[in-house]
Amino acid sequence: MIFVIGACWCSVGVVFSRLAKNKIDSVSFMALSSIITTIVAFAILPKYDLLINEPSMDYYRAVVPTLGVGIATVLGVIAMNKAMRMGHHGATWALVQSALIVPFLFGVIVWSDSITVLNIAGLIIILISIVLFGIAKQDKETNHNINNFKWILISLSCLLFFGTQQTLMTLPSRWKNWSDVAALRVPFIQIGAMIGYNLLLIFQQKKFNFKVWKLASILTFFMIGSQLLLFKTLDIFAASEKAAIVFPMGIGVSMILFSLYSFLIIKEKATMYHVFGISIGTAGIIFVALK
């Protein structure tokens, strides 16, 4: 199940890579995509009979964190698309996946999750891989010859936004005596994302890009599919106090698959820093996952 989650996340990364490569405006695209995804989520996921017949049940406890997930996702996606326009797609995606550092540390500090020497070593290795991406020379043949300092700042903001997203995602699974019996978490997340993208669309005075509705629909499939599998997996692993390994393992799969896409499909030229950074970054994620 975790492998499928990683494959879905990789597919989401491929969609955003295509947006950046084809210079499609990410805000107008995601504003349309978020509406489609929200409509689909509310049409097929909630158990409306429970909402109607047992309105007193604690369904809405997760409203704040899940809406927060949607908003953090919006900010992360915007930053990620800009970083991909400026720099190496594979390196950007790897940095985004390193956001697992945030929920991992949050779990240790707030939830008193256990931490081992291997876990600490993994975090250090991931940070080293981030430095390697920052000093790597950009591919001039794909117009990636921009200022590395500016690129890594934007990429690190992606890490912060997606780290917040992942942390908020894990909260409901850690609550005692609570379960998403009415299947509302995914729809709530989509509401947050839809509000964020469309407010940004209005603020920037842009219009929907209806020409890319097919790509937006494809993204809907992977977004809803990955979130459903993720929450189910988090709930299962949280019951055995192993929820901390879900993000690292899923992200490890995503990094490896997207790296193969970056180098083999879109033919990005990888420098020694890129190859080594992705390699040790993946190793670091494995170490973080070990308990």
Beta strands, then each sheet from edge to edge (+ up, - down):
end
